[in-house]
Amino acid sequence: MANVDAQDEEAEEVPCLLLNCSRTMMVRVQIHQILSVDLHEETFTLEFDAFFRWQDPRLRNWQTRLWLPESSTLKGQKTCKSHGRCLCKRGRGVCSGLPFVEGIFREAKDSYIKVDGCDEEMVDAYIAKEEPNFEDFGNVFGEKSSLVSFSKLMEEPLVLTEHQRLTNGTVGEVILFRKMRATFKENMELKHFPLDRQLLQFAITASVPSSIMVLEVDEKFKSICRVDQIAEYVVDKEQQKESTLTKKKTTGNAAGKEYSQLKATVHLERKPGKYFVNIVVMLYLLIFASFGTFMIDVDSPGDRISIIITFVLTIMALKYVINDQLPGKDYQTWLDLYLLSSYIFLIVPAVELLILKAVCPSSDFQEVESAHDKVQFLDMMFAYILFGVWNAFHIVLLVLYSCNSTCLHQDWEEVRKQQDDKECDSCWQMCDGLDYRVFSCADSDNESSSST
């Protein structure tokens, strides 16, 4: 393997991450699973892949060794039996002379390698690829400090798989891959519950100022969300196409430093069927049945009131049963308002009966037959009006829901305005005390300087 020049060898003595001249790290994410969305805790758990791509000038023209199948026809082949660093002995004990080539490796749609004295060739298959010792070049995620961090985390993410590889030895391009499972905090907007839309968001943040490192969305490989739907939500694929990972505008902190930040977003729309069937339909039928109280004569107010109280207690019991399914916000959601309207429609007939009894006492009914008939007529008219209002209200809601009206379904732009993150400057003040050393390079390939 070729050695780096003397100046770069001196730089390797410092454990650091060497970025390219533009100080840019390209980032992309692939979201594979949404494991849970907790309304009460306002958290969500994801399983996702994170890819970090950058160029390290110390790895330019790096000589990579590829071990090949015996059937390979690549030019410049050697055998490990005669050239050392044997892969065969690992697990076998005896060197079988496995062929290899050593040259500048490059990944594109296919893999290529350029051996000294030969033209670049496409690699159909290889058994193993030798990587540089990346620990000598510094880590993106270190034990003491990291150059990149995830915001809104509830706890340290679980790293399921991690590997780092040199993908282009010509320019020294490196990719770090991490498969993670993490739980994030999200301030959910639930006024439209159960017809709400949610943005599940977390940020990927540079822990060093933008003057040293800038995070950019990797356009070469698109960030995607592979989730179509989960138990209670469906992912809006149209909105998801261009906004799985976006650049986030950040402001300087108290020290005047700015930190680059990217935002990963999943657009979820709730499937309200469970709430419609188990709550809305049940309440509608209870109120519908309660109109039977108007069939009891106004001369028997005790019977009416007892039936109304029975219906009120029934709804209260239903509310108690479904309370765990409702969000615990300090404001009223649409479902809360619907429950409240059900209480009102039960109480209004009782209030109407009290008014009638106060205006026309029962003694007047017995003495004046026409007065009794008039009260009965007013009572039935009130019942018809109340019944009509209740059903008309539900017909309007049904039409609006069927037509996918924005009166019920929030526009995504409105959801973003209400729910988008507003990170405070003090969140990044902790970065000022980090002990980091990151190298930047000059225009020349052989020149590098360190900045703290």
QUIMO-V771894 format. One record per residue. RES is the residue in one small letter. PHI is phi as a letter, one per 30 degrees, with the letter a starting at -180 (none if undefined). OMEGA is omega in degrees with one decimal (* if undefined). BURIAL is b if it has 16 or more other C-alpha atoms within 10 Angstrom, else e. Layout:
RES:PHI:OMEGA:BURIAL, RES:PHI:OMEGA:BURIAL
This chain:
m:none:-176.9:e, a:d:178.2:e, n:c:173.4:e, v:d:-177.0:b, d:d:-172.4:e, a:d:-178.2:e, q:d:178.7:e, d:d:177.8:b, e:d:177.2:e, e:d:179.7:e, a:d:-177.3:b, e:d:-179.8:b, e:d:178.6:e, v:c:178.0:e, p:d:-175.5:b, c:a:173.9:b, l:c:-179.0:b, l:c:-178.6:b, l:c:-178.6:b, n:d:-172.8:b, c:d:180.0:b, s:d:178.7:b, r:h:-173.0:b, t:c:171.8:b, m:c:179.6:b, m:d:-174.1:b, v:b:169.7:b, r:b:179.2:b, v:b:171.2:b, q:b:-179.2:b, i:c:-174.2:b, h:c:-177.2:b, q:b:166.3:b, i:c:-171.2:b, l:d:-180.0:e, s:a:172.1:e, v:b:-175.6:b, d:c:-178.4:e, l:d:-175.3:b, h:d:178.9:e, e:d:-176.0:e, e:h:177.2:e, t:b:173.2:b, f:b:-178.4:b, t:c:-177.4:b, l:b:164.7:b, e:c:-172.8:b, f:b:174.3:b, d:c:175.1:b, a:b:179.9:b, f:c:177.8:b, f:b:-175.4:b, r:b:178.2:b, w:a:178.7:b, q:c:178.9:b, d:c:-177.6:b, p:e:179.5:b, r:d:-178.9:b, l:c:178.2:b, r:d:-178.6:b, n:h:179.7:b, w:d:179.7:b, q:d:-177.8:b, t:c:177.8:b, r:c:176.2:b, l:c:172.8:b, w:d:-167.8:b, l:c:169.9:b, p:d:-177.6:e, e:d:-179.3:e, s:d:-176.5:e, s:d:-179.6:e, t:c:179.7:e, l:d:178.5:b, k:d:175.7:b, g:i:-178.0:e, q:d:173.4:b, k:b:175.8:b, t:b:-178.3:b, c:d:178.3:b, k:d:-176.1:b, s:c:-175.1:e, h:b:172.0:e, g:i:-176.5:e, r:h:-171.7:e, c:d:173.6:b, l:c:-174.1:b, c:d:-174.1:b, k:d:-178.7:e, r:d:178.6:e, g:i:-179.0:e, r:c:179.3:e, g:j:-179.5:e, v:b:-179.7:e, c:d:179.5:e, s:c:177.3:e, g:i:-178.3:b, l:d:-178.5:b, p:d:175.6:b, f:a:170.5:b, v:b:-179.9:b, e:b:-178.1:b, g:a:-178.8:b, i:d:-175.2:b, f:c:179.5:b, r:b:175.6:b, e:c:170.4:e, a:b:172.3:e, k:d:172.1:e, d:c:178.8:e, s:c:-178.8:b, y:b:174.1:b, i:b:179.3:b, k:c:178.4:b, v:c:179.4:b, d:e:179.0:e, g:i:-179.9:e, c:b:174.7:e, d:d:177.5:e, e:d:-179.0:b, e:b:176.5:e, m:d:179.4:e, v:c:179.7:b, d:d:-178.5:e, a:a:173.4:e, y:b:-175.9:e, i:d:-177.7:e, a:a:179.6:e, k:b:179.9:b, e:d:179.6:e, e:c:172.7:e, p:d:174.9:b, n:d:-172.5:e, f:d:178.5:e, e:d:178.2:e, d:d:-176.0:e, f:c:177.6:b, g:j:-176.5:b, n:c:172.9:b, v:d:177.4:e, f:c:-179.4:e, g:c:179.7:e, e:d:-176.9:e, k:c:180.0:e, s:a:-179.6:e, s:b:174.2:b, l:d:-179.4:b, v:b:179.2:b, s:b:177.7:e, f:c:-179.4:b, s:c:179.2:b, k:i:178.3:e, l:d:174.8:b, m:d:179.0:e, e:a:-178.9:e, e:d:-178.8:e, p:d:176.9:b, l:d:178.8:e, v:d:-177.4:e, l:d:179.8:e, t:b:178.6:e, e:a:171.0:e, h:a:-178.5:e, q:b:-177.8:b, r:b:174.5:b, l:d:-175.1:b, t:c:178.7:b, n:b:-178.3:b, g:d:179.6:b, t:d:-177.4:b, v:c:-179.3:b, g:i:-179.0:b, e:d:-177.1:b, v:b:174.0:b, i:b:172.8:b, l:c:-179.0:b, f:c:176.1:b, r:b:170.9:b, k:c:-172.1:b, m:b:169.5:b, r:b:-173.9:b, a:b:176.6:b, t:c:-176.9:b, f:c:174.9:b, k:d:177.8:b, e:b:176.9:b, n:d:-172.4:b, m:d:176.8:b, e:c:-169.6:b, l:b:178.5:b, k:d:-178.0:b, h:c:-179.9:e, f:e:9.5:b, p:c:176.3:b, l:c:-174.5:b, d:d:171.8:b, r:b:-175.2:b, q:b:170.7:b, l:c:174.2:b, l:d:-170.7:b, q:b:166.3:b, f:b:-174.6:b, a:c:171.8:b, i:c:-168.2:b, t:b:172.2:b, a:d:-179.8:b, s:d:175.4:b, v:b:-175.2:b, p:e:-179.2:b, s:d:177.1:b, s:d:-179.6:e, i:c:-177.3:b, m:b:179.0:b, v:b:175.4:b, l:c:178.4:b, e:b:175.7:b, v:d:-179.0:b, d:d:179.9:b, e:d:-179.8:e, k:d:176.4:e, f:b:-174.5:e, k:d:169.5:b, s:d:-175.6:b, i:b:171.6:b, c:c:-176.6:b, r:d:-177.6:e, v:d:175.2:b, d:c:179.7:e, q:a:172.8:b, i:b:-170.1:b, a:e:-172.5:e, e:c:-175.0:e, y:b:171.2:b, v:b:-179.5:b, v:d:177.5:b, d:d:-174.3:b, k:d:179.3:b, e:d:178.7:e, q:d:-173.4:e, q:d:-172.3:b, k:e:-172.6:e, e:c:-172.3:e, s:b:175.9:b, t:d:175.6:b, l:b:-177.7:b, t:b:176.3:b, k:d:-180.0:b, k:c:178.6:b, k:d:-179.4:e, t:b:177.8:e, t:c:-179.3:e, g:d:176.9:b, n:d:-176.6:b, a:d:-179.7:e, a:d:178.9:e, g:i:179.8:e, k:c:178.1:b, e:c:-178.0:b, y:b:-178.3:b, s:d:-174.3:b, q:a:174.2:b, l:c:-176.1:b, k:b:174.5:b, a:c:-173.8:b, t:b:171.0:b, v:c:-179.5:b, h:c:-179.2:b, l:c:172.4:b, e:b:-175.8:b, r:d:171.7:b, k:c:-169.7:b, p:d:-173.4:e, g:e:-178.5:e, k:d:-178.3:e, y:d:177.5:b, f:d:-175.9:e, v:d:-172.3:e, n:d:-176.1:e, i:b:-173.8:b, v:d:-178.9:b, v:d:179.6:e, m:d:178.9:e, l:d:178.7:b, y:e:-178.6:b, l:d:177.9:e, l:d:179.1:b, i:d:177.9:b, f:e:-179.8:e, a:d:-177.5:e, s:d:178.6:b, f:d:174.8:b, g:d:178.7:e, t:d:179.7:b, f:d:177.2:b, m:d:176.6:e, i:d:-176.3:e, d:e:179.3:e, v:d:177.3:b, d:d:178.6:b, s:b:-176.2:e, p:d:-179.2:e, g:d:179.6:e, d:d:179.5:e, r:d:-176.2:b, i:d:-179.5:b, s:d:178.7:e, i:d:178.7:e, i:d:179.0:b, i:d:178.0:e, t:d:178.7:e, f:d:178.8:b, v:d:179.0:b, l:d:177.7:e, t:d:179.6:e, i:d:177.5:b, m:d:177.6:e, a:d:177.8:e, l:d:178.6:b, k:d:179.1:b, y:d:-177.9:e, v:d:-174.9:e, i:c:-174.1:e, n:e:-179.5:e, d:d:-179.4:e, q:d:-175.9:e, l:c:178.9:b, p:d:-178.7:b, g:c:179.9:e, k:c:-179.9:e, d:d:175.2:e, y:b:-176.8:e, q:d:174.1:b, t:d:179.1:b, w:d:178.7:b, l:d:174.9:b, d:d:179.1:b, l:d:177.9:e, y:d:176.1:b, l:d:179.5:b, l:d:178.8:e, s:d:177.6:e, s:d:175.6:b, y:e:-177.1:b, i:d:-179.3:e, f:d:174.7:b, l:d:-175.1:b, i:d:-176.0:b, v:e:177.4:e, p:e:178.4:b, a:d:177.8:b, v:d:179.4:e, e:d:179.7:e, l:d:178.7:b, l:d:179.3:e, i:d:179.7:e, l:d:-179.9:b, k:d:178.9:e, a:d:-177.6:e, v:d:-177.2:e, c:b:179.4:e, p:e:-177.5:e, s:d:178.6:e, s:d:178.4:e, d:d:-179.1:e, f:d:-177.5:b, q:d:-177.1:e, e:d:-175.5:e, v:b:-177.8:e, e:d:-178.3:e, s:d:179.0:e, a:d:178.6:e, h:d:179.0:b, d:d:-179.8:e, k:d:179.3:e, v:d:177.5:b, q:d:179.2:b, f:d:179.4:e, l:d:179.8:e, d:d:-180.0:b, m:d:176.9:e, m:d:177.9:e, f:d:179.3:e, a:d:179.6:b, y:d:-179.6:e, i:d:-178.9:e, l:d:178.6:b, f:d:179.8:e, g:d:179.1:e, v:d:-178.6:e, w:d:-178.5:b, n:d:178.1:e, a:d:178.3:e, f:e:-179.6:e, h:d:177.5:e, i:d:177.9:e, v:d:178.7:e, l:d:-179.3:e, l:d:179.7:e, v:d:-179.7:e, l:d:-179.9:e, y:d:-179.9:e, s:d:-179.3:e, c:d:-179.4:e, n:h:-176.6:e, s:d:177.3:e, t:d:174.7:e, c:d:178.9:e, l:c:-177.7:b, h:c:179.9:e, q:d:171.2:b, d:d:-176.6:e, w:d:178.8:e, e:d:177.3:e, e:d:178.1:e, v:d:179.7:b, r:d:-179.9:e, k:d:-176.7:e, q:d:-168.4:e, q:c:-177.6:b, d:e:-177.8:b, d:d:171.2:b, k:b:-176.0:e, e:d:178.3:e, c:d:-178.5:e, d:d:-177.2:b, s:d:-179.9:e, c:d:-174.7:e, w:c:178.9:b, q:d:180.0:b, m:d:-178.4:e, c:d:-175.5:b, d:d:-176.2:e, g:c:-177.7:e, l:d:176.1:e, d:c:-178.7:e, y:b:173.6:b, r:b:-176.1:b, v:b:-178.1:b, f:c:168.8:b, s:c:-174.6:b, c:b:177.4:b, a:d:-177.9:e, d:d:179.9:e, s:d:-180.0:e, d:d:-173.4:e, n:c:-176.8:e, e:c:176.0:e, s:b:178.9:b, s:b:-178.2:e, s:c:176.3:e, s:b:-176.9:e, t:c:*:e
